């Protein structure tokens, strides 16, 4: 099996968490806003207890088919059609919650806050929240605000953009602890993607 077959198109910064042993087989992992499931291929193969949610019913059906192929014993009901801010999972449910390129589609501060707090709600004490999202870090002078944090990026796309101060404040308000420094990749001065890794205390 090639690396591509084993891991699919997994986010490299999520792969980093796997390599460091923070996300291990046997853990219950929830992909909040799973899309087509690109970050779940390895976990489905490796025996993680995978759950996923996405507001797009077609994406959910795709991930259900993917799971049926890679992890036939996994219940199809683990993968549900639901918005991130209203997931039908119990409190303190998951060992790990991942959110890849989802939070920057929040319409405004209220929805962003609701999405983050819902992911935090379903996370166990001691659990790991891993998020990758667009930010202004490194390109603040090239971003134009449209309404509040909803902004136009140099690449022409529109996103809800966080900054380091907001993520630091959110970590404090949630009662979490940063596991890694806030890390950002600036792509040709066109967009900026930040990784936020928090332990729930």
N, C-alpha and C positions, 0 to 999 in steps of 0.2 A: 504494500500500500504506500503510495506517495504521501509526502507531507500535505500536499494540497487535498488529497482525498481524506486524510485523517483530520485535518483542521479546517478545511474549507477556507472561506475568506474572513477568518476571525480577525477582529480588531487587534493590531499588534500590541496595544497597551493592555488589552484584556489577556492576551497570551502571556504577557509579562507577569501578570498576577498568578497565572497557572504555574509558570516556571518557578515562582517564588514560594509555591506551596500554600498560598492563601485560599485557593479554590481547589478543593480536592475531591476525588471520586467518592461517592456516597453522600455528599452534601446535597441539600435541597436548594436548587438554584432557580430563581425566578427572573425571567427576561421580561422586563416591563417595557412594552413597546417593541415587540420582537421582530416586526417586519417579516421578511422572508426566512428568518431563522439563521442568518449567516454565522452568528456567534454560538450557535447551539450544536453544530455538527459534531465536534469533538466530545462535548459533554454527553450527547445522546449515545455516542459510540462507547464511551468510557464508563457508563453506569451511574452517572449522576441522576438524582431525582429531579427531573426537569419539569418546570412549570413555565407558562408563558401567557402573556396577554397582549392584545393589540386591538385598536379600534377598527381596523380594517378586516372585515370578515373574510375577504379573499386571501389575505395574508395568513390569517389563522388557519384556514383550510389547507393552505400550502404547507405550513409548519406541521399540521396534524399528519399530512401525508409523509412528510420528511421523517417525523418521529415513528410512524408506522413502519417505515423502511429500515431505519437505523436502530430503533429500540422498540421492537414489537410488543414487549410487555408493558410499555408505558401507556397508561390510560389516556385515551383521546381527550377526556374531560379535563386533563391537566392543562390543556391549551385552549384558552377562551377568548371570545370576542368581547372586549371591554376596554374603555379608555383607561389610561394609566391612573387618572385621578379617582377612579371608581372601580377598583379591582375587587372581584368577589372572593377574596382569600381572607382567612382569619388573621387576627392580630398575631404578631410574633411567630410567623409561619415559616419564613425562609432563612437559611443560613447565609445566603448571598442574594442580593438583588443587583442586576445589571441593567444599565440604561445607556444604550449606544445611539447617539445622534437622534435623540427623542426630545429632550427637554427644551431644545432651542426652537421647537415648534409651538411652545406655549404662546397663547395669544397675548397675554399680559401678565403682570405681577401676580394677580390672583390665581390664574391657572398654573403658573410655574410653582407657586407655593403649594397649591393643592396636589400637584403631581409629586413633588418631593416629599411632602408629609405623608402621602398615601404609600409611597415606597418605604418610608421609614416605619410606618405603622405595621406593615407586614413583615418587617425584618426582626429577627430574634435579637435579644440582648447578646452582645458579643459578635453579632453578625457584621457582614461587610457590604457596604453600598459602593458600587463602582459605576461612575457615570462619565460619559464623554460627550461634550457639548460645545457649541460655538460660543466664543467670547470676544471681548474687545481687546484682550491682552495682546500687546505688541502691535496692534493696528488701530488703537483708539482714535488717532488723528485722521484716519482714513474712512471711518464709519460715520454714516449720517442717520441720526435718530428720525424715525417716522412718527411713532407715538411711544413715548416712554422708552423702554428697552427694545421695543420692536424696531429693528434698524435695517438699513440698506448696507450691504457689504460691498467692498470693491469688486467682487466677482459678479455683482448684479442680483444676487439672491437676497431675500429678506428673512431675517431670523430674530428670535428673542435672544439678546446677547447679555451674558453675565460678565462680571469682572471679578478680580480676586477678592475685593472687599465684600462683595455679596456672598461668595462661596464661603469665605471665612466667617462672616456673620451667621450664615445659615448653619454652618457646622456647630457654632456656639449655641444657637437657639435650639437646635435639635438635641443638644447634649452629647454630641459625638466627638470623635478625635480624628484628626487627619492622620492617616497611615503613611501617606507619602506627601511631600511638598506638592503644591498645586503646579502641575506641569502643562506646558502649552507648546503646541507646534504651530508655527506661522507658515502658511503655504503660499510662497511667492507673493507675499503682501496682499493676497486676495481674500484670504479667510484665516481664521485662527481657531484651532480646536484644542480644548482644555480637558485634562483628565482630573477627576475629583474622586478621591478614594477615602472613605470614612468608615471608622469602626463605631458601632453603636454600643455605648457604655451602659 
